[in-house]
């Protein structure tokens, strides 16, 4: 390449980079505030500019770009960290979009053509995040590997694409989270929609970037700001509840003694932290089919006796595993650095009791595996017994014998004859076990193939005497020298699942929880919804239940009991139960009012929502802004998409907003709300009613006509009569039930100090 041509190419690349960079954003200049402006001043200016430049109200061609710059400027100046970073270095997310040292705010004097051109962030997806290729998923891999594996560990999956600006912004946080989560045992995946659109559609991901979790085959989307602590909490939240039981001096005996009932070893973790570590929860999920898990908080006074009993060192986490002997642990590990590899090895070595009961085919396959090689023979010593009290002494003697076993090739187990009759009929050769209660019998067997073929030999009847033990010892010694002593062969039937009834109950509870969450998503999910599609109006009837409402018909599980709506005031007393601890799948519909409008709005509210009171998942409350106005403002300020809320607000001369007539649909569990604002439906200043106006617009209206309809929603409500403020609440409730309302997510509900009465 000649020198002039090389110079031209370099200049072209620099111009291209400058074009992509665009004009640098000055948040102070954009908002028109000084560098000494307070947060209150910045917020006030932002609300005014957001209303002025909102695309629904401002038809200027550059309004949308200006609105984005205003919103971005407010994001920077409302965050102390971002504001400090800008004041010191002049850097915003726009001036440092790629999160890497090479693309930092300063310029390099020695511009390297090859490096800068071929590593330009939009030239190659591998440069943007070369680690993504390690975790790339395709459709078949997800279906055949990830979904089955998600029953043992959760997966965190990122949806990305080549030309996604926001995907670049989250990469530093994503890399840090991946590094930490993978060490804990969380599965990681990356789906590039440009190459795996089928998988992205299968997951229901229609935006980039998106982050979702997969556990037990179920997909859950992450809705909060991409921060390390949020993603860590997200993984913890999608894990099943009650994986780990809290254990103290009062209940440790009950916890450990349940080994016989659940047929599993029990694990206790002693640690100083008040919350159960995520690593331990993930371990409990991975080994939930084999072990029961408990956690002891060493910082509590009610665990002191337990710590003394097992001589627990308070300077390092300690893990104990208990089997049939609940007084002494079968194994123990204690280390300051509890790593996943150490825990996995510890669990794998203690997955089974010393002599577990064969309760299903899966346990039989793992305890008594099929012979694969001559040198890897595995023998099972099986006690066929009963669960009556008359068998207890013999069963204890068999357990004692199994506890003293040192042979690695021998496994001990027992089976209840009446629960596994087909298997026992074959192993108790020549005895009519189905017609009489036979004495316990010990059988040695070796499985030869997965189809059920096995060689076996009945050794002796068993009552736990010394003679019985001696005879069994002799047979095991003979077996070690001559495997051919197993003289019988048979095709063993598949074992009955003794926990089938318990499984059905667990499945019903799991299905109920899953159905509740699915219904919640169906009713309230609105990731891609807009205000363009208006629902059909329903006939107004303040006294009858509205069967015409499609939303109420889908959600109602019982008719309203009385001709009234039970509405509870949201106060510092009812705050926790009605919001913070609201059950998953439930929503609280909250009417915002003031003392002056209380009676009128409550009466109108009851008429509008009456037809929806048959739903078991809806609760109704009201919030008095004269007492709790600060809570309302804090809630709206904390919404992640506050610009849409503020765009249509009308403040009085003092900058205060009249929230009377607003309605909130609060989802306490998933931390989001839907918002209803009073809409003008009375006489228009021009002499036209709202109905006339909407009728005129509906005739021959196209999709291009919708923006004016949206701007009508931002019409001033200050002139509305109180009883008109809730005129369209019934339609809003229908859209809520249909799931076509926007969601406003928050990091956390405002604190109790915000709900405490102000007067």
Beta strands, then each sheet from edge to edge (+ up, - down):
strand 1: 155-160
strand 2: 187-192
strand 3: 210-215
strand 4: 218-221
strand 5: 244-246
strand 6: 265-271
strand 7: 291-297
strand 8: 318-322
strand 9: 331-334
strand 10: 355-357
strand 11: 379-385
strand 12: 410-416
strand 13: 441-447
strand 14: 453-461
strand 15: 488-491
strand 16: 568-569
strand 17: 587-593
strand 18: 618-624
strand 19: 663-667
strand 20: 672-676
strand 21: 744-745
sheet 1: 2+ 1+ 3- 4+
sheet 2: 5+ 7+ 6+ 8- 9+
sheet 3: 10+ 12+ 11+ 13- 14+ 15-
sheet 4: 16+ 18+ 17+ 19- 20+ 21-
end
